[in-house]
Each structure stands twice: as C-alpha cells, then as structure tokens.
C-alpha cells in the first residue's frame, strides 16, 4: 500500500481503537449531558489521542503539554455533546459538507472511487461508518460555532491598525517569489545496437583492421546518437514554444501544466513553492526576480529540458503595507476573539442543560449556575440503551 495512504489510515484508526480488557468490554458512564452519555472508554480514548497529539506537536515538552491539557479532556467531550445537540436544534446535518470532504480525501489519496476509500479504511480495521460519523460531528460543531459565535464577532478598523502597529517587527520579510513551471523534457532516443564488425577474410590481416573498423563503428554510433539527441531537443523546444504560445493567447497556465508538464509539480498546476534570493540557479534568479506577479518567462533551456516559469507572487523585502496583509490580521483577531466568546457561549449552553458527572471526574468548563438532574429509573434505562447501541456500533 502507498505509504501516504497507510499513514493516513493508521492516523484514522488511532481515533477508533476499542477499549478491551481481557477480551471483555468494561464500561461505565462518566457523564450525562441532557439525553446523551459520555463513557469511560471515550474519555480514555481522548486521553490517548491527546498524548499522541502533544508528542507530534513538541516531543521534547510532550509531558508538560499533556499535564497542562489533561484537565480539559472531559470539558471538551461535554462541549462537543452540547454543540451537537445545538446542531440538531438548528437543523444542521453536515451531510453535504461530509460528501465534499470525503471526496477531497479520496482525491488526496489518489483513489478512483468512494468505494476504494471505504475498502482502504476497512482493510486497516477501521469502521468506515464510525469514521464518517466522527467527521460529520466535526462539521456540525464547526457550523454551530460559526453561526452562533463567529457571525456575531466584529473587527473594527481601529483594532486592525493597532494590531498592525504592535506586530510590525514580526512582519518584516525578505524578498521572495512563488514560482510555477511547465517542463518539457526531450525524449531519450532509442538507439539500435550497432552490428558487430565483420571478421577479416584474410587470415594474414592483422588486428589493426579490426580495430580500425571498430573505431569507425563507434564514430558512426556517436554521430547517430548526437543527431538523435539534437532532434529530440528540437522537438521538445518546439513543443515548449507551442505551449508558451497558448499561454500568451490566454490559456490557463495551471491547466497547461497539468496537461503537458513532465515535472514533479505537474499535478499541482506546476506550483514549485516560494524561493528567497540566493536559493535559485543564478540564471533563473536574474530572470524571475526582475519580474512582477503574474508574469511569465520565455522558454528557457535547462539541464532537464525546456521550461516556462510563472511568477505567481513577488513579495518585496521589508514590512508589507496594512492593506496587503489585512486578511491575515483579520484572521488573527478573529481567532483571538473567538476563544473567549466560544467559552462564554458554551458556559451558557451548560446553564441551559442538565449535566451530571460521576464522582471523581471534573468538568473544567463547569458553570456554578448549572442545574443538576435528578436520576430516575427511566434515565438509567435510557443510559443502558445508549451503551448497548455504542457497543453494537463498535465505538466502545
């Protein structure tokens, strides 16, 4: 299996490992959120996932990061239940977005059909239905946050200017360009193996006759090879010039790169990434750093073949003007405001909900104004039913 696919599927599997002990499921409820339950195995699975996350984020400080965030594991599980329930109230299903995300995942994994994506998941022991449900839950919670919290946030121009002035030094950057390429490589000529030199008929003929004939054959072979290579270069150059002509006539550079380029970046529309001064070949650097964003070079001869380069972005050295980076500043301010606003919103949802925790467990996001539920026989029966359903689905 493709290593990228395997890594991706193993990552998915980690989120769905069942909690078994000596072949028997040992389960208990650690929290009830309105009509939903959170089980101990869900809690432990989130704990294990957090350990993996902090290791990937910062292996050297993983223990410290885990200790800081461990206290919020149950809080986050309760947050999700509250947001999912709010999603139901708002008639948010996430179905359309789920289809789009799964299809994008299929493309990223270079699979032909959705059936192949499902087979790839199940071949790794992953419940495809559980995976889809987990992704649907993420979509629903994101949409609820966007509608109920994000849509109410405003970012005045004065705050943008203040942020810009406070972070100017951090925004200074070197001159750089982003390049895309279309590479047309010459085809390697298929050379016929030269015939072996004929044996001399005269037995008195010396070795010099054979040697002279061999040298002659080598010379012919080299000349033929050079002619074939020159012809291949000529064909490649003509093809590159034709592609350039199409670009000049208005054709999409990205589309032509996907269609004709023989470089490794073809599938990405020829995108090569960002280059600072001093990191490119001198000949190419002189050409491209003198160009503006959107400009395209003529056909350039390089070792791999003939290339056409597009400067998709050219950033000058120094501190960019506010107008240029305004969207990034807006994003930074948005997320800065979002966290406290979301926490306040979730506190409000807690105060409108019935949340009950098993002794020994703590919700770090709890509000003192929460109403504690009164446990009844009906509630216990409902919890038992939910446990059986989760076990049947294989998520416990």
Buried (B, 14 or more C-beta within 10 A) or exposed (E): EEEEBEEBBEEBBEBBBEBEEEEEBEBEBBBBBBEBBBBBBBBBBBEEBBBBEBBEEEEEEBEEBBEEBBEBBBBBBBBBBBBBBBBEEEEBBBEEBBEEBBEEBBEEBEBEEBEEBBEBBBEBEBBBBBBBBBBBBBBBBBBBBEBBBBEEBEBEEEBBEEBBEEEEEEBEBEBBBBBBBBBBBBBEBEEEEEEEBEEEEEEEEEEEEBEEBEEEBEEEBEEBEEEBBEEBBEEBBEBBBEBBEBBEEEBEBBEBBBEBBBBEBBEBBBBBEEBBEEEBEEEBBEBBBEBEEEBBBEBBEBEEBBBBBBBBEBBEEEBBEBEEBBEEBBEBBBEEBBEEBBBEBBBBBBBEBBBBBBEEEEBEBBBEEBEEBEEEEEBEEBBEEBBEEBBEEEBB
